[in-house]
Amino acid sequence: MGYKGILIPIGGNEDKGALSGEENSLDYVKEGVLSQVVKLSGGKDAKIVVITTASQIPEEVGANYIAAFDRLHCTNIHLLNIREPADAESIENIEHIKTADGVMLSGGDQSRIVDIIGGSTFHTILKYRFQNDPIVIAGTSAGAMCMSSEMIAGGSASEALLKGSVKMREGMDFIPSLIIDSHFFQRGRFGRLAEAVAMHPHLLGVGIAEDTGLIIRNANEFTVIGSGMIIIFDPSNLEHNNVEILEKGTPMTVANLSVHVLANGDSFNIEDRSIKVLEIDAEFI
């Protein structure tokens, strides 16, 4: 594909260095996920824009990220107020995205990102820059899930693998080959992602734990970062996938679904489905 940008989807609840609070409950780690966002964007002087469109509490969430990047000694952070489609056509916001080195999409509701930013001038420029410039696009939770072409829009983990329980829709189309799910282990979303890849067996499913992310280069290979793990569901050799013939609400059959569990430093090539595992004595990323 040859895309020049880097995607960093994060599974949620990434370490922000806060002392307390539900959204920021993990201990601050100097070499954590957000520090990788800063490093790959160009360092502490890089221009990073924070977009809280997905959140219903944008001021609070935005303040948390500003504080987190401040702890990483960043000097050029901008919070963009994009709450309705007209804001994604704002000249000021568009100028920011034209000159950004890194973008951070917050958590919340991934459908808000698609509904408000998707198809806008802002989106068009961001997608063009991802394909042609060395920009970093990071996103956590909803901000990660929206990155794919086929996006999980909702669905109860407890009802997953009953046909129709997982809701899919078009995402932001930064990476066409993956379906991304977040808070994966903590919220038991195994069945949800399995149903999603059964519905789209030409795609890979990637479930990302909290405080864990992927560094995706060339839209084709990624390395795991952070304190947790990821799950890869590879449906290339599915057998007895009966999703097409079932009625809504009927239990699904999915056989021969390949599953991989990777952790910090492990790598995966999307094109040839090869895995490179970090050696035991190697340093974590």
C-alpha positions in Angstrom: 0.0 0.0 0.0 2.9 2.3 0.7 1.1 4.7 3.0 3.6 7.1 4.7 1.6 7.8 7.8 1.5 5.8 11.0 -1.7 4.6 12.8 -1.7 4.0 16.5 -5.0 2.5 17.7 -5.1 2.2 21.5 -7.4 -0.1 23.4 -8.6 2.5 25.9 -7.6 3.6 29.4 -4.1 4.4 28.3 -1.7 5.6 31.0 -2.1 9.4 31.3 0.0 9.8 34.5 -2.9 10.8 36.7 -2.8 10.1 40.4 -6.4 9.0 40.7 -9.7 8.9 38.8 -11.5 6.2 36.9 -10.4 7.3 33.4 -6.8 7.6 34.4 -6.2 5.0 37.0 -3.0 3.4 35.7 0.4 4.5 37.1 2.4 6.8 34.9 5.0 5.0 32.8 7.6 7.2 31.1 7.8 4.9 28.1 4.1 4.2 27.9 1.7 4.4 24.9 1.3 8.1 24.8 5.0 8.7 24.9 5.2 6.5 21.8 2.7 8.8 20.1 4.8 11.8 21.0 8.1 10.2 19.9 6.7 9.1 16.5 5.1 12.4 15.9 8.5 14.1 16.2 9.1 14.6 19.9 8.1 17.2 22.5 8.0 20.1 20.0 5.8 18.3 17.5 2.4 19.8 16.7 -0.3 17.4 18.1 -4.0 18.1 17.8 -6.4 16.5 20.2 -10.0 15.7 18.8 -12.7 14.9 21.4 -15.6 14.6 19.0 -16.5 11.1 20.2 -16.9 12.2 23.8 -20.0 13.6 25.6 -17.7 15.4 28.1 -15.2 16.9 25.6 -13.9 19.6 28.0 -13.0 17.2 30.7 -11.5 14.6 28.3 -9.6 17.4 26.4 -8.2 18.7 29.7 -7.0 15.2 30.6 -5.0 14.9 27.4 -3.6 18.4 27.6 -2.3 17.5 31.1 -1.0 14.2 30.0 1.0 15.6 27.1 2.2 18.4 29.4 3.7 15.7 31.6 5.5 14.4 28.6 6.9 18.0 28.1 5.1 18.6 24.9 5.0 22.3 23.9 2.6 22.4 20.9 -0.7 20.8 21.7 -4.0 22.0 20.3 -7.5 21.0 21.3 -9.9 21.2 18.4 -13.6 21.7 19.1 -15.4 19.6 16.5 -18.9 19.0 17.8 -21.0 19.2 14.6 -20.4 18.8 10.8 -19.9 22.5 10.2 -16.9 22.4 12.6 -15.2 19.9 10.3 -15.4 22.5 7.5 -14.0 25.3 9.7 -11.0 27.0 8.1 -9.3 27.2 11.4 -9.7 23.5 12.1 -8.6 22.6 8.6 -5.5 24.7 8.9 -4.6 22.8 12.1 -4.9 19.4 10.4 -2.9 20.6 7.4 0.1 21.4 9.7 -0.3 18.7 12.4 2.5 16.2 13.1 0.2 14.0 15.2 -3.5 13.6 15.8 -5.1 12.1 18.9 -8.8 10.9 18.7 -10.4 10.5 22.1 -12.7 7.7 23.2 -16.5 8.0 23.4 -18.9 6.9 20.6 -17.1 6.0 17.4 -20.3 6.7 15.4 -20.0 10.4 16.4 -16.6 10.6 14.7 -18.0 9.1 11.5 -21.2 11.2 11.6 -19.5 14.5 12.3 -16.1 14.3 10.6 -16.6 11.5 8.1 -16.8 12.7 4.5 -15.9 16.3 5.4 -13.1 18.4 4.1 -11.3 17.8 7.4 -11.5 14.0 6.9 -10.4 14.2 3.2 -7.3 16.2 4.1 -6.5 13.9 7.1 -6.8 10.8 4.9 -4.7 12.3 2.2 -2.0 13.3 4.6 -2.0 9.8 6.2 -1.4 8.3 2.7 1.2 10.8 1.6 2.9 12.4 4.7 4.6 11.0 7.8 1.7 12.1 10.1 0.8 10.0 13.1 -2.9 9.3 13.7 -3.6 7.9 17.2 -6.9 7.0 18.7 -8.1 5.4 21.9 -11.2 3.2 22.3 -13.7 4.8 19.9 -10.9 6.7 18.3 -9.2 3.4 17.5 -12.3 1.6 16.4 -13.2 4.2 13.8 -9.9 3.8 11.9 -11.0 0.8 9.9 -13.2 0.7 6.8 -15.7 -1.7 8.4 -16.3 -0.5 11.9 -18.0 -2.1 14.9 -20.7 0.4 15.8 -22.2 -1.5 18.8 -23.2 -4.8 20.2 -23.5 -6.5 23.5 -20.7 -8.9 24.4 -23.2 -11.2 26.2 -25.3 -11.6 23.1 -22.5 -11.9 20.6 -22.5 -14.8 18.1 -26.3 -14.5 17.8 -26.7 -13.3 14.3 -27.3 -9.5 14.2 -26.2 -8.8 17.7 -23.1 -6.9 16.4 -23.8 -3.6 14.5 -21.4 -2.7 11.7 -21.1 0.4 9.7 -18.6 2.3 7.5 -15.6 3.7 9.5 -13.1 6.4 8.6 -11.3 4.1 6.1 -7.7 4.8 7.2 -6.9 1.0 7.2 -9.2 -1.3 5.0 -7.8 -4.6 6.1 -8.7 -4.6 9.9 -11.7 -4.6 12.2 -10.6 -3.1 15.5 -12.2 -3.6 18.9 -11.1 -2.0 22.2 -11.2 -2.7 25.9 -11.1 -6.2 24.6 -10.1 -8.3 27.5 -11.6 -6.1 30.2 -15.1 -6.1 28.6 -15.1 -9.7 27.3 -15.5 -8.8 23.6 -14.2 -12.1 22.1 -17.6 -13.1 20.7 -18.3 -9.6 19.4 -15.1 -9.6 17.3 -15.6 -13.2 16.2 -19.0 -12.3 14.9 -17.6 -9.3 13.1 -15.0 -11.3 11.2 -17.5 -14.0 10.4 -19.6 -11.2 8.8 -16.5 -10.0 6.9 -14.2 -13.0 6.5 -11.8 -11.1 4.1 -10.7 -8.9 7.0 -8.6 -9.5 10.2 -10.1 -8.8 13.6 -7.8 -7.2 16.2 -8.9 -6.8 19.8 -6.8 -4.5 21.9 -6.5 -4.5 25.7 -6.5 -1.3 27.7 -3.2 0.6 28.0 -2.1 -1.3 24.9 -1.7 -0.2 21.3 -0.4 -1.0 17.8 2.1 1.0 15.7 0.8 0.3 12.2 3.2 1.2 9.4 2.5 1.2 5.6 -1.0 0.0 6.6 0.4 -3.5 6.4 2.5 -4.3 9.5 2.2 -3.5 13.1 4.0 -3.8 16.4 2.4 -4.1 19.8 3.1 -1.5 22.5 1.9 -1.0 26.0 1.3 -3.1 29.1 -1.3 -5.5 27.8 -2.0 -7.9 25.0 -3.9 -8.0 21.7 -5.9 -10.8 20.0 -5.8 -11.4 16.3 -8.7 -13.3 14.7 -7.7 -14.6 11.2 -10.7 -15.9 9.3 -8.7 -16.9 6.2 -9.5 -20.6 6.6 -13.0 -20.4 8.1 -15.2 -23.5 7.7 -18.9 -23.9 8.4 -19.4 -20.1 8.6 -23.2 -20.1 8.4 -23.8 -16.4 9.0 -25.3 -15.9 5.5 -28.1 -18.4 5.9 -29.2 -17.8 9.5 -32.1 -15.8 10.7 -31.5 -12.8 13.0 -31.0 -13.9 16.6 -29.9 -17.5 15.7 -26.7 -18.9 17.2 -23.8 -18.9 14.7 -21.3 -21.6 13.8 -17.8 -20.5 13.1 -15.1 -23.2 12.7 -11.4 -23.1 12.1 -10.9 -19.4 13.1 -7.2 -18.8 13.8 -6.4 -16.9 16.9 -3.1 -15.3 17.9 -2.2 -13.6 21.2 0.6 -11.0 21.0 2.2 -8.7 23.6 4.6 -5.8 23.8 7.2 -5.9 21.0 5.6 -8.7 19.0 4.9 -7.9 15.3 2.5 -9.0 12.7 2.5 -8.6 8.9 -1.0 -8.2 7.5 -0.3 -9.2 4.0 1.4 -12.6 4.6 0.0 -13.1 8.1 3.4 -13.8 9.6 4.3 -13.2 13.2 7.6 -12.1 14.8 7.7 -12.6 18.5 10.0 -10.4 20.7 12.8 -12.4 22.1 12.7 -13.0 25.9 15.8 -11.0 26.6 14.9 -8.1 24.4 13.9 -4.7 25.7 10.2 -3.8 25.7 9.0 -1.0 23.4 
